[in-house]
Amino acid sequence: MLRSLRTRLLAAFLVPALALSAASSAVGYAVSRRILEDQLGGSLSAVAASAAAQVSGERLLSVEPGDDVNGTRTWRNLRALLSEVREAAGARRAFAFDAQGRLRVDSGGGLPVGAEVPELFRDRLELQRVLAGGRAHSQVLFEGSDGRLYKTGYAPVRAGGEVVGAVGVEGSAGFFGPLQSLLRWFIALGTAGLLAVALVALWTARTLSAPLRRLMGAALRIGQGDLQTPVPPEGTEEIGTLAKELEAMRQALEGRDRQLKMMLAGVAHEVRNPIGGIELFAGLLSEELAPRADQAEALGHVRRIQGEIEYLQRIVEEFLAFAREQRVAQELLEAEAVVEAAGRLAMPDAAAKEVRVTVEAAGATLRGDQALLTSALGNLVKNAVQASPARAEVRVRGALREGRYRIEVEDEGAGVPPELREKIFEPFYTTREKGTGLGLPLARKIAVAHRGQLTLLSGPGRTVFTLDLPAEPPGPGSRAAPGHPPA
């Protein structure tokens, strides 16, 4: 299947060029052969006409069977005449026959007088024209005993104005040697033309596909969330217009994204101020009610208020984290430290649900922001704990594979239904009563910011989130001390 534009362009150029080259070579060869055959036939019929003009019809009919054995004067004279014609024309054979097709004189063929000439059955249509008074030549080449191809020209012999016989002259199609050379030239020229077309097609394909590939790369970057990298302009009119429109779309998306982030940050900031005041006064109220034994119910209400405030505070923090640009610190990190820190973040939730969290991480060096990666991975582990049944196990594994560090978070929960496996990565989508729907989108955003990816594999009783990150190549100074990434 031709999926690449370059491959399709090459095929569009080369296939017709190849067909045209083959067809032109075949047609050129066939036309040349037909022209040469007609020229040979015309020459042989002209030689036959010259000989027939010197043959007397009465003398030809006077030759009887046995004259060739007896060597009569008439037979010898006619044979000598035909031999001279044959030698002068360079023909293989010259012969004369009557209107019934019986041989009268043969020079070069060796048939006896009175014998039927086999070639006449092959050329009976041509002979009808000859016996009607015209000249003709065989339309089909025939192969002689020597393996060469021959053709015969015919001319009528008259007696008293009536056609009584004919002269036939056989000549070799000696033009086949040059014709084969001509065919080789046709093939060589066709191959050279095909090569030229291939070079032009390759240049055209590259000229067209290169800017389209650049546009494809720009579109993929925009699709992956990179709205800061401009779309480069292109030289050709059509592709340049497409690039200009794509750049306009990028700028519009960037503006809307910037406005959305400013709006989210503004809302979060405005909500954070009253939350801080509520938190402060709820704390003061809790302190005032604590010494009073008869105020236990009121104190419980205050603690519930404080719990809701903590929830609101977490929502605001997640809003701010999702809205702001992820400025990734380019530090060397110990992969084991990131995985183990994320596992420790989920320990309180795991203890509350009696879920066991096991961490197994191979050594590797990453480059990025330890706080962001720990936060993203910790979110995945917490989600796994919350999705697990009581006394289940959450496994966190980190391994180095082909220059990439793959971290898997596996739980034994009910799994994510197929129709929700992409929706859970959309902002603000959640299936929990007190969920913001920003945890997984933020984790994927952090993964992309680190040139990685976050994927999901889910089924009943097993769900695996995989965080795939580029690893630093091993070498002197590429490893960081555990827990102490260099600045």
Buried (B, 14 or more C-beta within 10 A) or exposed (E): EEEEBBEEBBBBBBEEBBEBBBEBBEEBBEEBBEEBBEEBBEBBBBBBBBBBEEBBBEBBBBBBEEBBEEEBEBBEBBBEBBBBBBEEBEBBBBBBBBBEBBBBBBBBBEBEBBBEBEBBEBBEEBBEBBBEEBBBBBEEBBEEEEEEBBBBBBBBBBBEEEBBBBBBBBBBBBBBEEBEEBBEEBBEBBEEBBEEBBEEBBEBBEEBBEBBBBBEEBBEBBEEEEBEEEBEEBEEEEBEEBBEEBBEBBEEEBEEBEEEBEEBBEBBEEBBEEBEEBBEEBEEBBEEBEEEEEBEEBBEEBEEBBEBBEEBBEBBBBBBBBBEEBEBEEBBBBBBBBBBBBBEBBEEBBEEBEBEBEBBBBEBBBBBBBEBBBBBBBBBBBBBBBBBEEEBBBBBBBBBEEEBBBBBBBBBBBBBEEEBBEBBBEBEBBEEEEBBBBBBBBBBBBBBBBEBBBBBBBEEEEBBBBBBBBBBEEEEEEBBEEEEBEE
